[in-house]
Amino acid sequence: MHATEMEWQMVRERAETAGLSMSAYLVDAALTRPDHTSRSFQVDAIRLLTVSQQTLSEISDSIAGREAALDHLLLATALDQVAARLEKIAAAVAAGGAGRKGAR
C-alpha cells in the first residue's frame, strides 16, 4: 500500500482515537465502508432528475395564467403522466440508474 507520511499520520491518529491498532482500524474501515457507487449511476440519477424538473417546469409554464380555462380532465391526465414518469425515474434510480439516455 502506498501512502504519504501525512496520510499514515492521519490513519494513526484515527486508529488511536478509535482505540484500535492501525491494522484493526484499516480492516474495520475497509469492511464497513459502503460499496462504491459508480459515477455513471450518479450521472444517470442527476440526468433523470433534471429531465423530471424540466418536464414539471414545462407543465407549470403551460398552465400558468390559464388555470380557469384549463379543462380539469386534461390537467388530471397531465399530472397522472408526470406521476407515472416520476415513478419510472424513482424505479430507475433504485435499480442503479438504468434509465433511458436522453429521456424526455
C-alpha positions as a Markdown table, in Angstrom:
| # | Residue | x | y | z |
|---|---|---|---|---|
| 1 | Met | 0.0 | 0.0 | 0.0 |
| 2 | His | 1.3 | 3.4 | -0.9 |
| 3 | Ala | 0.5 | 6.4 | 1.3 |
| 4 | Thr | 2.3 | 9.6 | 2.2 |
| 5 | Glu | 3.7 | 10.2 | 5.6 |
| 6 | Met | 0.9 | 12.7 | 6.3 |
| 7 | Glu | -1.8 | 10.1 | 5.3 |
| 8 | Trp | -0.2 | 7.5 | 7.6 |
| 9 | Gln | -0.2 | 10.0 | 10.4 |
| 10 | Met | -3.9 | 10.7 | 9.9 |
| 11 | Val | -4.6 | 6.9 | 9.9 |
| 12 | Arg | -2.5 | 6.6 | 13.1 |
| 13 | Glu | -4.5 | 9.4 | 14.8 |
| 14 | Arg | -7.8 | 8.0 | 13.8 |
| 15 | Ala | -6.9 | 4.5 | 14.9 |
| 16 | Glu | -5.7 | 5.9 | 18.3 |
| 17 | Thr | -9.0 | 7.9 | 18.6 |
| 18 | Ala | -10.9 | 4.7 | 17.9 |
| 19 | Gly | -8.8 | 2.8 | 20.4 |
| 20 | Leu | -7.6 | 0.3 | 17.7 |
| 21 | Ser | -4.3 | -0.7 | 16.3 |
| 22 | Met | -3.6 | 0.6 | 12.8 |
| 23 | Ser | -4.2 | -2.8 | 11.4 |
| 24 | Ala | -7.5 | -3.3 | 13.1 |
| 25 | Tyr | -8.6 | 0.2 | 12.2 |
| 26 | Leu | -7.7 | -0.3 | 8.5 |
| 27 | Val | -9.5 | -3.7 | 8.4 |
| 28 | Asp | -12.6 | -2.2 | 10.1 |
| 29 | Ala | -12.6 | 0.9 | 7.8 |
| 30 | Ala | -12.3 | -1.3 | 4.7 |
| 31 | Leu | -15.0 | -3.7 | 5.7 |
| 32 | Thr | -17.6 | -1.2 | 7.0 |
| 33 | Arg | -17.1 | 1.2 | 4.1 |
| 34 | Pro | -20.2 | 1.4 | 1.9 |
| 35 | Asp | -19.9 | -0.2 | -1.5 |
| 36 | His | -18.6 | 2.2 | -4.1 |
| 37 | Thr | -21.3 | 3.8 | -6.1 |
| 38 | Ser | -20.3 | 4.3 | -9.7 |
| 39 | Arg | -20.0 | 7.7 | -11.1 |
| 40 | Ser | -22.2 | 6.7 | -14.0 |
| 41 | Phe | -25.0 | 5.9 | -11.6 |
| 42 | Gln | -24.7 | 9.4 | -10.1 |
| 43 | Val | -24.7 | 11.0 | -13.5 |
| 44 | Asp | -27.8 | 8.9 | -14.6 |
| 45 | Ala | -29.7 | 9.9 | -11.4 |
| 46 | Ile | -28.9 | 13.6 | -11.9 |
| 47 | Arg | -29.9 | 13.4 | -15.5 |
| 48 | Leu | -33.2 | 11.7 | -14.7 |
| 49 | Leu | -34.0 | 14.2 | -12.0 |
| 50 | Thr | -33.1 | 17.1 | -14.4 |
| 51 | Val | -35.4 | 15.7 | -17.0 |
| 52 | Ser | -38.1 | 15.4 | -14.4 |
| 53 | Gln | -37.6 | 19.0 | -13.3 |
| 54 | Gln | -37.7 | 20.2 | -16.9 |
| 55 | Thr | -41.0 | 18.4 | -17.5 |
| 56 | Leu | -42.6 | 19.8 | -14.4 |
| 57 | Ser | -41.4 | 23.3 | -15.5 |
| 58 | Glu | -43.0 | 22.8 | -18.9 |
| 59 | Ile | -46.3 | 21.7 | -17.4 |
| 60 | Ser | -46.2 | 24.7 | -15.0 |
| 61 | Asp | -45.4 | 27.1 | -17.8 |
| 62 | Ser | -48.2 | 25.7 | -20.0 |
| 63 | Ile | -50.9 | 26.2 | -17.3 |
| 64 | Ala | -49.7 | 29.5 | -15.9 |
| 65 | Gly | -52.3 | 32.1 | -16.4 |
| 66 | Arg | -54.8 | 29.7 | -17.9 |
| 67 | Glu | -56.0 | 27.8 | -14.8 |
| 68 | Ala | -59.6 | 28.9 | -15.1 |
| 69 | Ala | -59.9 | 27.9 | -18.8 |
| 70 | Leu | -57.9 | 24.6 | -18.4 |
| 71 | Asp | -60.0 | 21.5 | -18.6 |
| 72 | His | -59.8 | 19.6 | -15.4 |
| 73 | Leu | -59.6 | 16.3 | -17.2 |
| 74 | Leu | -56.6 | 17.4 | -19.2 |
| 75 | Leu | -54.9 | 18.7 | -16.1 |
| 76 | Ala | -55.6 | 15.4 | -14.3 |
| 77 | Thr | -54.2 | 13.4 | -17.3 |
| 78 | Ala | -51.1 | 15.6 | -17.4 |
| 79 | Leu | -50.5 | 15.1 | -13.7 |
| 80 | Asp | -51.0 | 11.4 | -14.0 |
| 81 | Gln | -48.4 | 11.3 | -16.7 |
| 82 | Val | -46.0 | 13.3 | -14.5 |
| 83 | Ala | -46.6 | 10.9 | -11.6 |
| 84 | Ala | -46.0 | 7.9 | -13.9 |
| 85 | Arg | -42.8 | 9.4 | -15.2 |
| 86 | Leu | -41.6 | 10.1 | -11.6 |
| 87 | Glu | -42.3 | 6.5 | -10.6 |
| 88 | Lys | -40.2 | 5.3 | -13.5 |
| 89 | Ile | -37.4 | 7.7 | -12.6 |
| 90 | Ala | -37.6 | 6.5 | -8.9 |
| 91 | Ala | -37.5 | 2.9 | -10.1 |
| 92 | Ala | -34.5 | 3.5 | -12.4 |
| 93 | Val | -32.6 | 5.3 | -9.6 |
| 94 | Ala | -33.4 | 2.5 | -7.2 |
| 95 | Ala | -32.3 | -0.1 | -9.8 |
| 96 | Gly | -28.9 | 1.6 | -10.2 |
| 97 | Gly | -29.6 | 4.4 | -12.7 |
| 98 | Ala | -30.6 | 2.2 | -15.6 |
| 99 | Gly | -32.8 | 4.9 | -17.2 |
| 100 | Arg | -33.2 | 5.8 | -20.8 |
| 101 | Lys | -30.5 | 8.0 | -22.2 |
| 102 | Gly | -31.7 | 11.5 | -23.2 |
| 103 | Ala | -35.3 | 10.7 | -22.0 |
| 104 | Arg | -37.8 | 13.5 | -22.1 |
